[in-house]
Amino acid sequence: MKKIFILAISLFSFLVSFSQESSKKKMVFDPTKKVYELESACGTCMFKMQGKTCKLAVKLNNKNYYVEGTGIDDHGDAHDKDGFCNAIRKAKVQGEVVGDKFKVTYFELIK
């Protein structure tokens, strides 16, 4: 009985851990949409925006926007010497401003 119980718990744990849906969407360049070359960095660390955590932000028309659609660690370690928390980097970006956020459909760092 003990073995069956342990097997059931193990199987349940395995199913729960691997049934999570991946929220990562693939960024695809759309030639019909406008491409912006924007400064990108951590909003709180580099752009001095309000917030308590490190989040990716872009600067468009001298206004800073937090980014939705890609994350700060999706493009390397944010706390590396050239990461978003320590450097402002240029990026090719497609998307639009919705409210106080920039909704990204494509994001590529420029080397």
Secondary structure, 3 states (H helix, E strand, C coil): CHHHHHHHHHHHHHHHHHCCCCCCCCCCCCCCCCCEEEEEEECCCCCCCCCCCCCEEEEECCEEEEEECCCHHHHCCCCCCCCCCCCCEEEEEEEEEECCEEEEEEEEECC
